[in-house]
Amino acid sequence: MELIASGRAIDAQEAERIGLIHRIVEVEDPIDAGVAYLKSLGEPFPASLGHALEAIRHSQSMRMEDGLQQEAECFSAATQTGDAVEGVTAFLGKRKPLFTGH
């Protein structure tokens, strides 16, 4: 709450210390590093993850307004996937979802 209210910037070390991030990785492309990490976990992830990564990747080079529009478009696309239906169905059925990545 303090960071939101104050708008104070913090460095990566403090972000890790307070639990805002899990680890610090020095890489050329942080998105590729994140995708590699997720793939190493070895289970299918919902298609929405791909849309989220797309929004992050594109928004880094956009004005705020354009980035927010891109995020809205990705969110809309993510809600139209089979995995979105599976997620809601699993939740309502009180079971673990079986995502396919589609």
Backbone torsions as a table, in degrees:
resi	resn	phi	psi	omega
1	MET	NA	-39.0	-178.7
2	GLU	-59.5	-43.0	-179.0
3	LEU	-65.2	-38.4	179.6
4	ILE	-68.1	-45.8	-177.1
5	ALA	-67.8	-39.6	-175.0
6	SER	-87.4	-26.7	-175.2
7	GLY	71.8	12.8	-178.5
8	ARG	-66.2	132.8	176.8
9	ALA	-82.8	143.5	176.4
10	ILE	-127.4	157.5	178.0
11	ASP	-89.8	174.1	-176.0
12	ALA	-61.6	-38.9	-178.6
13	GLN	-62.7	-43.4	178.4
14	GLU	-68.6	-38.6	177.7
15	ALA	-59.2	-40.3	177.9
16	GLU	-69.0	-42.3	-178.1
17	ARG	-60.6	-39.1	-177.6
18	ILE	-90.6	2.7	175.5
19	GLY	84.5	13.5	177.9
20	LEU	-73.1	-32.2	174.5
21	ILE	-127.1	158.0	-177.1
22	HIS	-89.5	-33.3	-179.3
23	ARG	-159.4	160.0	176.9
24	ILE	-106.2	127.8	-179.6
25	VAL	-129.5	128.8	176.5
26	GLU	-98.5	106.8	-178.2
27	VAL	-141.9	162.8	175.6
28	GLU	-63.8	-50.4	-175.0
29	ASP	-123.3	102.1	-177.5
30	PRO	-63.2	-29.4	178.3
31	ILE	-65.3	-46.5	178.0
32	ASP	-60.7	-38.3	178.3
33	ALA	-63.9	-40.9	178.4
34	GLY	-65.2	-42.7	178.1
35	VAL	-63.0	-43.1	178.3
36	ALA	-60.2	-41.6	178.2
37	TYR	-61.7	-47.8	-179.3
38	LEU	-61.2	-40.8	178.7
39	LYS	-64.1	-31.6	-179.5
40	SER	-68.0	-18.6	179.1
41	LEU	-74.0	-21.4	169.0
42	GLY	77.3	21.2	174.4
43	GLU	-131.8	153.9	178.8
44	PRO	-64.4	141.9	177.3
45	PHE	-113.2	154.9	-177.6
46	PRO	-62.1	149.5	179.7
47	ALA	-57.3	-25.3	-179.7
48	SER	-60.5	-28.1	178.4
49	LEU	-62.6	-41.2	177.1
50	GLY	-61.7	-39.4	178.0
51	HIS	-67.4	-39.3	178.5
52	ALA	-63.8	-43.8	179.0
53	LEU	-64.4	-37.4	177.3
54	GLU	-62.5	-44.3	179.1
55	ALA	-62.1	-42.5	179.8
56	ILE	-64.4	-48.4	-177.3
57	ARG	-60.0	-47.1	-177.4
58	HIS	-72.2	-35.2	-174.4
59	SER	-70.0	-18.7	-178.9
60	GLN	-64.4	-23.0	-178.0
61	SER	-114.2	19.8	-176.7
62	MET	-118.2	160.9	169.2
63	ARG	-68.6	158.2	-177.6
64	MET	-53.3	-47.5	-177.9
65	GLU	-61.8	-41.6	179.6
66	ASP	-68.9	-38.0	177.6
67	GLY	-63.2	-40.9	177.8
68	LEU	-66.1	-37.3	176.3
69	GLN	-65.0	-42.9	177.9
70	GLN	-61.3	-42.6	179.0
71	GLU	-62.5	-42.2	178.9
72	ALA	-62.7	-41.1	179.0
73	GLU	-65.2	-42.2	179.1
74	CYS	-65.7	-39.9	178.3
75	PHE	-62.2	-44.8	179.3
76	SER	-60.1	-45.0	179.1
77	ALA	-63.4	-38.0	-178.4
78	ALA	-65.4	-31.0	-179.2
79	THR	-76.8	-8.8	-177.7
80	GLN	-100.8	11.0	-176.2
81	THR	-93.1	161.8	173.7
82	GLY	-62.4	-34.4	178.7
83	ASP	-65.8	-32.4	177.1
84	ALA	-64.3	-44.1	177.9
85	VAL	-62.8	-43.5	-180.0
86	GLU	-62.9	-40.3	179.6
87	GLY	-61.6	-46.3	179.6
88	VAL	-66.7	-43.5	-179.8
89	THR	-61.8	-43.3	179.4
90	ALA	-65.0	-42.6	178.8
91	PHE	-59.7	-48.6	-179.5
92	LEU	-65.0	-32.8	178.2
93	GLY	-86.2	2.4	179.2
94	LYS	53.5	48.3	177.9
95	ARG	-135.4	165.9	178.0
96	LYS	-73.9	135.4	-179.9
97	PRO	-71.4	150.9	177.1
98	LEU	-112.1	82.2	-177.4
99	PHE	-75.3	146.0	178.9
100	THR	-113.7	-11.0	-176.3
101	GLY	86.8	12.2	-179.2
102	HIS	-123.0	NA	NA
